[in-house]
Amino acid sequence: MAAEMVLSRRPGQPHGKVLSEADLEELAQRKPPSKTSAHDCLRKARCSASTAKSLLFRFLPVLRWLPRYPVKDWLLGDIASGFSVGIMHLPQGLAYALLAGLPPVTGLYSSFYPVFLYFFFGTSRHNSVGPFAVISVMIGSVTDSLMPSEDFLEFVNGTNVTVVNEAQRDAARVELVATITVLSGIFQVALGLLQFGFVVTYLSDPLVRGYTTAASVHVLISQLKNVFGVSLGEHSGPLSLFVTFIEICKKLPETNVGTLVTAIIAMVAIFIVKELNHKFAAKLPMPIPIELITIIISTGISYGVNLNSKFGISVVGNIPSGLKPPVVPNASYFGQVVGNAFAIAVVGYAICISLGKIFALKHGYKVDSNQELIALGLSNFLGGFFQCFAISCSMSRSLVQESTGGNSQVAGVISSLVILVTILKIGELFHDLPKAILSAIIIVNLKGMFKQFKDLHTLWKSNRVDLMVWVVTFIATLLLNLDIGLGASVAFALLTVIFRTQLPHYSILGRVTDTNVYKDVAEYEKAEEVPGIKIFRSSSTIYFANVELYSDALKKKSGINVDRLIEKKKKALKKLKKQQKKAEKEKAKRKKDTEAECNGPGLAVIELSEEEDRAPAEPTLRSLGLPQPDFHAVILDFSPVNFVDTVSIKILKNIFRDFHEIEVDVFVACCPASVLAQLERGNFFSSTITKHCFFPSVNDAVLHINAPSVRPASENRSTKM
């Protein structure tokens, strides 16, 4: 940092005497890099009882916290919370299965198995895992593209009329999605075991919010067919969202009025009660389960009035009761869905860890990002064998779990038991549930995500680059679909980082009056340049993509055209060399003439030899009649530099060479030890560039340059004249 600089002096050292990096290495006796022998590696790898216990507790966090579970303080709250969340799981599980293009029972399975498994492996006490809208629509895009309904058309009783064999289609889709879920789980577990939990850092907050907002638009458009009661073709790939929307608009005249009225009434009722829940959250013991109430009432009305046969309102259909045995996924699909599975794994984890960290910060506990990745991966991997689709965490359910007294993963187990009872005994009662009700639940639950459009106003004020990432992510996800859109968004976000390192802030530093602090002279009135010294700083590290710009900015900030001055010097030296050759020829001619005319040539030869033996002075800018810089030293502040590559080392050598040509000494300050080591390995140092040019602080470098024993390069050359 170019902030406050502390003088580097040894105890008892004379005032003003400073240490270069070479002096410091000699004084501090730098340690050689440690070498780990094979014996040490084997000794560390040996399994002991304590190591095994530590690993077991790490991968099964339940063994650590469950024995210390405060039953009296937490159990009642966890039971109430688990029951409340379980009630939410039921309608959302059914709705998100519909969104994924799967039979409703898979939504119930996905609300039971993964939630139960997360109890053993998860570290977040308030995350409510299970089906999530964004993940469901990502899965739905895969099922639509690889298993479209058109592939399952059958002729009816030998006629030309075709209908979709829904049972065959659903079975094929469940097999496909189970494979995606298992593969997503494998990716997540592998990344967690390799300590790659940081991979989510490549998904910045603006990127995730822009992506989930665009995914919400995909969800909304996909549910309009159930709201208007029209049948659509299944589209996938780039621009499929717009093709679907145009088709919906064309089929608006075919709208089923009964379905539309049912959906509107449900949406209005759910929206109003949710707003009341939010307004009176402090007074209500638990939120009114309006989604469950809506499902029960609408199912009763549909069954009593027979909405399906009388008004053509589409219903959920058969929901088999009981649990199914595990089935090994079809590995032949792996090659087709590997990209989608990885995208689902990363997005699901990003949402899960983001929510987990929010609650952990609020309640004062720690979430292990790598263990969360493993927990989510195992929940998906094992859930895939039981016909589950990939899961993540839901903000709405997590907030309910927290607000109703949930304190641990026990609440998740209680909610999974509520779903288990539904699967075993109650599920088949929802046969006549209108699909429009499930679509209404999905659409109303998108309200929170659509609120993320407010980010545009906030980011416009705070950070335009992040705003660009948000907008590009949103547009790319709408245009290119969810999988390709995510890849394009990540690529663009990484490009913005590269562009920002290519366009850093370059500054000339000056000393703040009566301090040893150095600040940008353009930003601070009290910061004044040190006479005869240019202190240059870049706000970014130096590497191949920006080192040329760094060099150009340094030369520009120095106030002189370095390259032009070097070019003039070369021309002047070339001219001087010609003059010297001409003078030598004339001298040789005079010598020859003198020897011919004089009888004592020996004396003349001796005098000429003495004149020739006198070495010519080294040419300087002044002697060549060229303008001299108004400074004699440059200090490069390397405090922002955290690595260098071969290209940057080469350009740095050129910087030293070019400024030496115009009689300006170059010094480096605040260079991290790791960068110094990289410079050594890159053969940066030589007889002309040594570690005596490197100083631990800017102030040390200034003191060294201004010390009486140190004379500027131009003065040294002038002395030789």
N, C-alpha and C positions, 0 to 999 in steps of 0.2 A: 504494500500500500504506500501511496505517496502522501500519507497523512503525517502524523507526528513521528519524527525520526530521532533515535537515541544514539548518542556518540558511542563509538566502540573503542574504549580505551582499557588498557590493563591497569591494575592498581599501581600507583606510583609512576605512571607514565607521564611525560611532560605534556602540558596543556597544548592542544592542537595536533598532537601526534595521533594519527589514526591508522587503523589496520585494514589492509586489503584482504580479499578472500585468500590469497596465497599466504599472508601473514597469519590469518586466523586458522588455516589448516595446520600450519606448523605449530601454532600455539596450543590449539585445542586438541591436536593429535587425532585427526579423523580416523574413525574405525574402518578397517577393510570390510567389504561386503561379506556377510555371513554365508557360510556354505553348510548346507544340510547333507549329512552323509546318509547312505542307505540304511545304516544301522539306526540312526535317529528316526527315520521315517517308519521303520518296522516297529521301533519301540512305541512311537505314538499311535501306530495302528493296532497295537495289541488291545484286545478286548478284556476289560476288567468288569467287575460287578458294578462299580460306580458308573463306568462309561455306559454299560448296557442300560442301567436304570435311568441315566440322564437322557439317552436316546428314546427310551420307552415313554418317559414323561413328556418329551418334546413332541413326539408324533401322536401321543394320546393325551392331550392336555386335560381331559376329563379326570385322569388319575391324579392330577395335581390339585384341581380345585374342588372336586366333588367331596373328598374326605373332610374338607374344611368348610363345606356348605353350611351357612347359618340357617338352619331349618326354621327356627322361630321367627326370624326377621324377614326371610325371603319367600318361604314356601307359599303362603297365601297369595302374595302378589304375583308369583309366577303362575299359580293355578288360574287366577282370574285373567291374567294377561294371555296365557296359553289358550284359554277358552275363547277369548275375544278374537285372537288372531286366527284360531281354527275356524271360527265362523266366517272370517274374511276369506280364508283359504278356499272354502267350498265354492262360492260363486266365481272367484277369480280363477281357480283351477279349471272349472268348466269353460269359462270365457276364453282363457288363454290357450286351451287345447283347440278351441274353435279357430282362434287366430292362427295357430300353427298348422291348421288344416288336418287335424287329427281327431279321432273319436273322443268324446268328453271324458271317458274313464281314464285316459292317459293323463289328463290334467289332475285327476284325483291321485293317481299313482305318483305323479311328480310332486304333489303336495305332501305325500306321506314318506316315501323311502328316503329321498335326499335330506328332508328336514330331520328325520330320525337319525340318519348317519352323521349329520353335521354336529349333533350333540356330543359325539365322541371326539371329533377331530378339530372343531372350530375353536377360535380364541376370542371372537367377538361375542359379548354377552347380550347385545341388543339387535344384532342383525337377524331379520326374518327372511330366511332363504326359502326358495320355492319358485314357482313360475313367475316370469316377469315379461311385460309386454314387448320390450325391445328384442329380447332373446327369442320370444315366440314368433315375432314377425320375421326375424332372420331365418328361423327354421321354416316358417311358412313359405318364404321365397324359394328355399331349396326343394321343398315337397312339390311346389307348383311347377318348378322347372324340370325336375327329374321324374316326378310321378304325377303328371297332369291327368285330370279326369278323362280327357279324350282317349287315353290309353286303355280305359276300362269300359268302353261302350259295348253294349250287347243288344242284339236284335230281340224284340219282344214277340214271342210265339210265332216265329217264322214271318213276321211282317217287316216292313221297311223302317218301322219306328225303332229308334235306339234309346236306351237308357243307360245310365252309369251304374255299374255293379259296385255299389258303395262298400259292401262288405269286403270284396276283393281289393278295392282301392285302399281302404283303411288299413287292411292287414299289410299291404305292401308298404304303405307310408310309415306305419309303426315300425316295421323292420328297418327301413331306411333311417328313420329318426333315432332309433335305438343305437344304430351304428355311429351316427354323428355324435350322439351323447357320449358313448364310450370313448370315441376318438378324442373328443374335447377333454374328457377326464384324463386321458393319457397325457395329452399336451400339458394340462395344468399340473398334474403330479410330477411330470418330468421337469418342468420349469421350477417347481417348488423344491424338488430334491437338488437341483443344480444351483439353488440360491438365486434364481432369476426373477425373484419377486419384483425387482426394480424395473422389469420390462414395461410395467404399467406407466412408468415415468415418461415413456415416449408418447403416451396419450395425455396431453395436457388438459387442464380443466376446460378451457374454451373448446378444445377439440371434442371432448366427451359430451359437453353440453350441446354443442352444435349438432353432433351426431345423433344424440338421443332425441333432440327436437325434430330432426329430419325423419328419424325412425317413427316418431309419433305421427307425422304426416302420413307415412306409409301405413301405419296402423289404422288411422282414420279412414283413408281411402279404401283400405281392404274391407272395412266393416260397413261401408255404405250400401253394399249389395244386400246385406241382411236387414238394413234399416228400411230400404225401399222395396225389398222383396223381389228383386230381379235376379236373373241368372246371368252370369258373365263367363266369358272364356278366361282361362288362366294364362297370364302373361308373366314372363320373367326376363331378366337381363336389363341392359341399359334402356332408359326411357319407358320401361314397363309401367311405371306409376302413372305417367301421362296417358299412355294407351288405355289403361284401366279407367282412368277418370273420364276420358272422352267417351268410352263405351258406356259408362254409367249415365252420362248426360244424354246420349242417344236413346237410352232405354227408359228415360224418365216417364214417357207416356205409358209404359207398361207397369208402372208402380202399383204394388198391392197396397191399397188404402188401409186395410186392416193391419198389415205389418207396420206401415208407417205410423199409424195412430198408436199402436202398442209401443213402439220404440220411443215416440215423443213423450207419451205419458210417463214411461219408465224413466227416461232421462231427466225430465222435469222433477219428478218425485225424488229420485236419487240425488240430484244436484241440490235441491232445497234442503233435504235432511243433512247432507254432508256439510252444507254451510252452517246449519244450526249446530251440528256436532262441533264444528270449528269454533263457533262463537261462544258456545256454552261448555267448552271443554273442561273448564275448571269446576263447573257445577255438576257435570254428569259423572257417575261412577265409572261408566264405560260408554264408548260411542254407540249410538243407536245402530244396530246392524241392518241398515236399510237395504243393502244388497241382498242379504239372506231373506229379509221380509219380502222384498220384491219378487225374488225367485219363488218363494212358497206361495204367495198370493197369485202370481201369474200362472204358476203350474196348476193351482186349484181351479182358476177360471178357465184355463185352456182345457183341462180335463172335463169340467162340468159343461162347458158350452161347445166343446169339440171344435176349437178354432181351426185346427188343421184341415178338417174335411169341409167345414162350412165356409170358411173365409180364405182357405189356401195358405194359412200362416205356417211357415216351416217350423218344425219342432226338433228337439235334440234327438229323439229316438231312443233306442234301447241302450241302457247302461247296465252292463252285466255286474252282478254282485259277486263278492269274493275276490281273493287274491289269486294271481296266476303264477305258475312256476317260472323260475328264471329261464331265459332263452339266450343262447350264445348269438351275438350279433353276426351279421353277414359280412365277413371280411372282404368280399368282392367289391363292396361299395367304397372301401377306403380310398382308393385312387380318385374316385369321382368327387368325394366330399372333404378331402383333406384340407383344402383351402378354407372352405366354409367352417369346418370344425375348429381350425386355428383361430379364425376371426371371432367365432362364438366364445371360444375359451378366453381370449384376451378381453373382449368387451364385457363378458360376464364377470370376470375377475376385477376389471377396472371399476365397475359399478359397486361390486361387493366390498372391495377394500376402501373405496372412497367413503361409503356409508359407515363402515366399521371404524375408520379413523375419526370420523365426526363424533360418533357416540363415545369412543374411547377417550377422546380429548375432553368431552363434556363430563364424563363420569370418573375420570382419573384412573384409567387402567391402560395397559398396553396391548396392542394388537400386533401379532407376529405376521408380517406380510407374506413370508414364505410358507408358514404353516397354514395361513388362510388359503393360499393357492393349493396346497396339498389337500386341505379339508374340502374345498369346493371340487377339486379334481376327483377325489375318492367318492364324494356324493354323486357326481355325474357318472363316474366309471361304473360303480356298483349299481346305480339307478338304471343305467342303460340296459342291464340284464333283465330288469323288471318292467320294461316297456315305458320308461320315463323319458321325457325330453329334457334338454339342458336347462339348468336353473341358474338364477342369480339371486340378488337381494332386492326387495321392494321397499322403497321409501315409505309408502303409505302404511304397509304392514309393520315396518320397523318402528314407525312413530307411534302406532297404536300399541305395540308391545311395550314401548317405553312408558307411554302415558298412562297405561292401565296397571302399572306396578311391576312390570317384568324386570328382573334383576340378573338373570342368568339364562343359560341354554336350556334349563329345565322348562321354561315357557315354550320353547320350540317342541320339546317332547310332548307336552300336553296338547299343543295344537295338532301334532301329527296323530295323536290318539283320537282326537275329534274326527279327523279325516278317515282314520281306520274304521271307526264305527259307521261312518257314512258309506264307505266302500262295502262293508260287510252286510249292512242292513238297510240303509236308507237310499242309496244311490239309484236303485231301480224305480223309485217313486218319482224321479224327475224326467220320466219318459216324455211327458207332454209339455215340458218347458220350452216356450218359444225361443228360437235363436235370436230374435230381435231383442229380447231382454238381455241376453249375454252381450250382444253388441252394444246395447245402451250402457251396460256396466263398464265395458272397455272404454267407450268414448268419454264417459264422465270422468273416469280415472286418468285420462290424458290431460286433464286440466293443469295439474302441477307441472307437467312437462312443457305445455304450451306457455306457461308463465316464463319459461327461459328466454322467450323473445325479448324480455326486459334487459337481457344481457347486452343487447345491441346498444342501448342508450348508455349503460354503465361503461362498456368497453370503449365507446366513442370518446368518452371523457378521460378514461384512464390509460388505455393502451391500444393504439390503432393497429399494431401488428397482430395482437391477440384478436382484435375485432375481425381482421382479415382471415385469420385461421378459422374463426367461428363461421363466418359467412361462406368461405370456400368449402369448409366441411359440410355445411348445410346444403349448399347447392350441389356439390359433388355426390352426396348421398341421395339426393332427390333424383339426379340425372342418371347416375351410374348404378343405382341399386345399393343395397346395404353392404355387400361383400367388397365389390370393387371400389365403392365409395369410401370405405374405411381405409383401404390401402392407399388410395389417392390422397386422402386427408392426412394420413401419417407422413407420406412423402412430402406434401406441401409444408406441413408443420416443421419437418426437419430442414427443408430448404430455407424457411424463414430464419432458423438458427444460423445456418451458413451465411445467409445474406447479412444478418446482424453482425457476425464476426468479420465480414468483409467491409462493413461500413461502420467501424467503431468511431468513438469520439477521440480525436487527436488533440493534444494540448501542450502548450509550453508552460512549465511551472515556474513560479517565483516564490521567494521567501516572504512569508507573512511577517510584517514588521515586529521586531523584538522577540521572535520565536525561531524555532528550528523546524517549523511546519512549512511545507511547500504545497501551494495550491495553484489552480489554473489562473493565469493572469487575466484571462478574458472574462472570468466570472467573479473574481475577487478584487476589489479596489485596493485593498491593503497588501496584496501580493505583488511584489516587484521582482523583475528578473535580476539575477546575480550578474553584475558587470562582467562581461567577457565569457559568460557561460550560458549555453542553451540547455535547458533541462526538458527533455521530450518524453511524453507519456502517451500510450495508447490504452483505451479502456478494454481492449480484448487481448487474448493470447495471440501468438504469432505462429502461423503455419502456412503451408503451401498456397492456400487460397487467398491469403491477405498480406503476405510478406512483401510483395512488390508494392502494394498500396502503402504499406508501412514505410518502406524506403522512400517512396515518392512524397508522402506526407511529411516525413522528417526533413527532406531537402527543401520542401516548400515552406515549412514552418521556420526553417533556419533563416529565411529572409534573403538568401542568395541563390542564384542559379548554379548549383554545384557542378552539374554536368557541363554547362556552358563554360564555366571557369576552367575546368579540367581540359576541355577541348582547346581553349585559348592557350593554356599553359603548354600543351603538347605542340601546338603550332609555334609558340615562341621558342620552345626548346629545339624544335626542328630547325628553326631559323638560326638559333644560336649555334647549333652544331655545324651548320653550313659556314657560318662566319668563322668558327674556330678552324675548320678545315682549310678555309681560304687563308686564314692567318698563318697556319702551319706551312702552307705552300709558299707563301711570301717569305716566311722565316727561313725555310730551306733554300730558297733562291738567294736571299741575302747572304746566307752562310756560304753558299757556293761562290758567290761573287767576291766575298771577303777573302776566302782562301786563295782565289786566283790572283788577287791584287796585292795581298800582303805576303811578306816574306816570313812572318811569324804566325803561321796559322794556328799554332798550338794554343796561344792565349785566347784567340777568338773562339776556338772550339770549346775551351774550358768555360768562358763566360756564357756562351750559348747553352752549354750543358747545364750550368747552374740555373739558368732561366727556365730551361725545360723541366728540370727536376722539381720546380715549385708547382705543387698540385693546384689546379684551378678550384676556386671556391664553388661549393654546391649552389646551383641557381635557386633563388627564392622568388616568390611572387613579386616582391619589391624590386629585386634586381632585374626581373624580366619586364618591369613596367606594368604589371597587372594589378587590379584592385585587390586589396586584402579584406577578408571577412572581418566584421567588427567584434568577433568572438574568437577565442582561441581553444575552447573545449566544448564538447557535447557530452551530456550525461543521459543515457538511456535508462529510464525507470522501468525495470522489468517486474514490478510487483504484480501486474495482472497476468504475467506469462506463466502458464503451468505446464507447458511442454513445447518442444521444438522438434522439427523434422529436418531431413537432409536438405530440403529446399531452403528453409528458413536459415539454416546454418550457412549455406552458401551465400545468401543475400546479406547476412550479417557480416560475413568476411568482406564482402564488397563495400559495405557501409564504412567499415574501418579503413579499407584501402582508399576509398574516394575522399573521405575527409582528411586522411593523412596527406593525400595529394595536394590539398589546399591548405596544408599546414594547421590543421585542427586536430587536436587529440580527442579520442573517443573513450568514454568510460561507461561502465554499466553498474547500476545500483539496484539493490533489493532483488537480486536474482535468487530464486529458490534453489535449495541444494539439489533437488531432483533435476532441475533444468541445467544446473552447472555440470552434473554428472552426464547428462545427455550431450552437452557441448563437448565434454572430454571424449566421450565415445565417438562423437562425430568428427574428431580431429580438427576441432575449431582452433585450439590453441597452437601457437607457433612461437618462433623467436621474436616476432613483432607484436603478436597478441598474446599476452600472458594474463595470469590471474591477478597480477598487480594492477590490472585495469578494472577489476571488479571490486565493489565495495558493498558492505551489508546495508547501507542506507544512503539516501540522497545527500544528507548532510555530511556524512563521512567523505563522500566523493568531492563535495564542494570544499571542505576543509583541506583535503589532500591537494586539490588543484591550486588553492590559494596559499598553500604553505610556501614559505620562502625558498625551500629546497627544490620545489617543483617549478620549472620554467616552461612556458608555452613553447610549442614546437617552432613557431615563427621566430621567437627570440633566440632559441638555440641555433637556428639556421643563420640568423643575422649576425650572431657572434662570430661565426666562422668566416664571415666575409672579410 
